[in-house]
């Protein structure tokens, strides 16, 4: 059986067994196999790869791998522009949109708190997630590598951390979202933008102490949920501030360790 060699760089090694990371992998090459087929067979989803180089030349995913080929796969580089580069993913979105699966449900809520458009239900099937991503041009957020390998997923990201607060930091960094955040403008339950409402319009639905101490309110036009800057708001504000500071690479004065 003819063989080809593969090398994965940077965070692409997260998808490989520990003994195969940062190493050249020699693999059998089936006749007519594309480079996409082979890198995914090795465990790396195509959505994580931004550049492919075969024998010193940049190629796309359709390139057939032949005996003796040397394949190098690179992740996205936030600060590097390569002249003449072949970029494998779709162009950046003017307004980031996501769809999240059940493995990152708390992350979805935190992103909505930060003002980002995230489609999420805890009963989405993989098929539904792929369809939503394709139909609405949304980036899939998941900890399920298999979803990202689906041919119809053009945008996707495997969330490395298992802690929701640090997952938020990770996604803010990966998609350079910090400057686009608009905290507390979106319904955490429905993902719909909130509207300011006069206190008189919602007063009958408010707890007694809330009526006495708060004057500014917002409401979701979808589910009718009412929001105000109470104790829960303060906790969430601290969480977001900690995540924003960590995403910027700065220590947070009120949080010596990690975001919640």
N, C-alpha and C positions, 0 to 999 in steps of 0.2 A: 504494500500500500504506500503510495507517495505521501510525503509529509510536507508541512509548512510550519514556520515558527511564528509565535505570537508573543507580543509584549504589551502589557497594560500599564498605564502611568497614573500616578496620583490616586485620587479616591476611587478609580475604577477597580483598584485592588481590593476594595471592601467586599466585592462580590466573589472573590476567589478564596479557596481554602488557604489557611495560614501558610502551609508549606509551599504554596504555588505563587505567593505574592512577591512582587518585585523580582520576578524571574522570567527567563525566556521559556515559553512552553512550546514543545514540539508535538504536533498533532497530525493524525491521519487526515488526508484530504480526499473527500468523496468527489467523484466526477461531477462537475457542474455546480458545486456548492458555492454560494455567494459568501462574501466576507461577513454579511449580516448573520447568515445562518450559523457560521462557525463561531463568531464571537459570542453569540447568545447560547450556543451549545456549551461554551466554556463557562457560562454563568453571568455574563455581563449584558444587561438589557440595552437595546439600541438607543433608548432615550437618554442614556447617561453619556453617550459618546458624541463628541463634537467634531473630531477630526480623525481620519483614518489615513495612514501612510503605508503603502505597499511598495517595497523595494525603493524607498526614497521618494516616491511620488504620492501626492494626495489623491484619494479616490473617494467614490461614494459607496453606499452599502451594496449596490448591485454588482460590484466588481467580482468576477469569478476568481476564486483562489486556486492557484496552480502549484504543482510540486516545486518545492524550493523557495516559494515566496516568503518574504519577511514582512510581517504585518505588525504595525505599531498603532495602538489606539489611545487617544487622548481625551480627557474630559474638557468641559468648558473652562476657559481661562477668562477671569473677570477683567484683567488688566492687560491682556496681550492681544494685539491685532497682528495677524500674519498676512503679509502681502501675497495675493494670489491664492489664499487658502480656500479649501473646499469645506464650507460649513454644512454639517449634515442635518442639523435641526431646522425647524421653521424659524422665520424672523421673529425678533422679540415682539411681544404684544404691547400696543399702546396703553392698554389698561389690563393689568394681570387678572386672569380669571382661573379658578381652580375647581376641581371636583375631587372630593376626598372619600376614601373608603372607611369601613368600620374600624380598621386598625389605627386610624389617626383621628378619631371623632373629637377628642378634646382639642387637638390642634386646630381642627376646623372651627370650633367655637372661638378659640383665641384669635384666629385670623379674622373672623367676623367682628370680634370686639375691636380689632385694630382697623376695621373699615374695609376689609377686602371681600370680594365677591367669591364665595365658596359654596358650590352645590354640595349638599351632604344629606344623606339619610342613613340611619344605621342598618337598613335592610336593602340597600343597593346591592344587586348582584354584580359580579365582574362584567357580565355582558352589558348591563345598564351603564356602568361606569365608562366602559369603552365607547358606548354609543353616545353618551352625553359629552364626553371629551371630543369626539369627532364632530358632532353636530353643532356644538357651541364653542368650539376652539378653546377648550379648557385644559389646563395642565393637571394631569393626574398626580395626586399625592397619596402615597401608599407605602406600606412595609411588605407588600406582596410582590416579589420580583416577577412572578408569572404574568401579572396584569400588564406590566410595562413591556413585556416581550410581544404583546399582541400587535399584529401588523398595522392595525388601524389607529394605534396610539402614536400620535406625532409629538405630543408634549407630555413629559412625565418626569417624576422625580421620586427616587427611593429615599424615604426619610430615615436617616441613620439612627438618631437617638431614640430612646424609648421613653424619655421623660417629656411630658407635654410642654413644659415651659422652655426647655432647651430645644425641642422640636420647633417651636415658634422662632427662636433665635436662629436656628439653622436655616429655616425657609426665608426669613428676612434677609439673611446674608446671601443665600444662594441666588435669589432673584432680585437682589438689590432693592428691597421694598421700603426701606426705612423712610425715605423722603416722601413716599406716596401714602403713608399711613394717615388715616382720618378716624381716630378712635371715637367710638360711641356714636357712630352715624348709621349703623346697620343693625337690624334685628338679629340677635343671636339665634333665635328660634327659626325665623323664616328666611333670613338672608336678604330681606327687603330694606331699602333705605328708609330711615325714620323721618318723620315730620314733626316740627315743633307744634305744640297745641296749647291753647289758653288753658289755664288751670280750671276755669269754670266748665270746660268741655269734658274734663275727666274727674272732677272732684268727687262724684258719686262712687267711683270705683277705687278711691284712695283710702288707705288706712288712716285712722284719726290722727296719729302723730305726724304722718306725712302731710296731711292737710295743713297742720299747724306750722310746720317747719320748712316747707319747700314751696317754691313759686314757679320753677321752670320745669317743663315736662315735654317729652317726645312720645310719639305713638307710632306703632307699626300699622300701616294701612292694610296689611294682610291679615294678621292674627288679632290686632287690636291691643296687643300688650303695651303697657305704659311704662316709660322709663323716667327715672329722676336720679339725681346725684346723692344717693343715700349711702349707707355703710357698705353695701355691696359694690357700688361704684368706686368707692375709695380703695377697696381691696383690689379691684380689677385695674384701677389706675396705677397702683404700685406694681402690679404684675407686668403691665405693659411697659412702664418706665424702666423696670429692671431688664426686660427683654430688649428694648430699644438700646439701652446703654451697652448691653452685652453684644448686640449686633454691630454696634459702632466700635466695639473693641475697647470700651471704657468701663472701669469699675463703677458699680452703682453704690452710692453712698448709703442707702438704706438696706442693701442686700449684699452681705459679705461673701456669700457662697454662690447660689444659683437662682435663677427665676423659679417660681413655684412650679 
